[in-house]
């Protein structure tokens, strides 16, 4: 059965793979507001943690992105 909403897409991805990032959400599902979908899932009672991953961007500056993990 195909998920009906973007929130359902994110939940299915988390159940299947365990984690998701904004870049994965954009590439795989065209979801540009991942944090909103995570907020809604948490509000429904799903246990989803977030971890900030730091990296150097193309200009050499430190930046970060969130990885969301489903338990």
C-alpha positions as CSV (number, residue, x, y, z in Angstrom):
1,X,0.0,0.0,0.0
2,X,1.4,3.4,-1.0
3,X,1.5,6.1,1.7
4,X,-1.1,8.8,1.2
5,X,0.7,11.8,2.8
6,X,4.3,13.1,3.1
7,X,4.1,12.4,6.9
8,X,3.2,8.8,6.0
9,X,6.2,8.7,3.6
10,X,8.5,9.8,6.4
11,X,7.1,7.3,8.9
12,X,7.5,4.5,6.4
13,X,11.1,5.5,5.6
14,X,11.9,5.7,9.4
15,X,10.3,2.2,10.0
16,X,12.2,0.8,7.0
17,X,15.6,2.4,7.3
18,X,15.7,3.7,10.9
19,X,17.0,7.2,10.0
20,X,16.3,10.1,7.6
21,X,17.9,13.4,6.8
22,X,16.6,16.4,5.0
23,X,18.6,15.6,1.9
24,X,17.2,12.1,1.7
25,X,13.7,13.5,2.2
26,X,14.2,15.9,-0.7
27,X,15.8,13.4,-3.0
28,X,13.5,10.4,-2.4
29,X,10.1,12.1,-1.7
30,X,10.3,15.7,-2.7
31,X,9.7,16.7,1.0
32,X,11.3,20.1,1.7
33,X,9.9,20.6,5.3
34,X,11.1,17.4,7.0
35,X,11.3,19.0,10.4
36,X,7.5,19.8,10.2
37,X,6.7,16.1,9.4
38,X,8.9,15.0,12.3
39,X,7.1,17.5,14.6
40,X,3.7,16.0,13.6
41,X,4.9,12.4,14.1
42,X,6.3,13.3,17.5
43,X,3.0,15.0,18.4
44,X,1.2,11.7,17.5
45,X,3.5,9.9,20.0
46,X,6.2,8.4,17.8
47,X,9.6,8.3,19.6
48,X,11.9,10.1,17.1
49,X,15.2,11.5,18.2
50,X,17.4,14.0,16.4
51,X,21.2,14.3,16.2
52,X,23.0,17.3,14.8
53,X,25.9,16.2,12.5
54,X,28.6,18.8,11.9
55,X,30.5,19.1,8.7
56,X,32.6,21.6,6.7
57,X,30.8,23.2,3.9
58,X,32.4,24.0,0.5
59,X,33.6,27.3,1.9
60,X,35.4,25.7,4.9
61,X,32.8,26.8,7.4
62,X,31.3,24.5,10.0
63,X,27.7,23.7,9.4
64,X,25.3,21.1,10.6
65,X,22.3,19.0,9.6
66,X,19.8,16.9,11.6
67,X,19.6,13.1,11.4
68,X,16.3,11.8,12.7
69,X,16.2,8.3,14.2
70,X,13.2,6.2,14.9
71,X,13.1,3.8,18.0
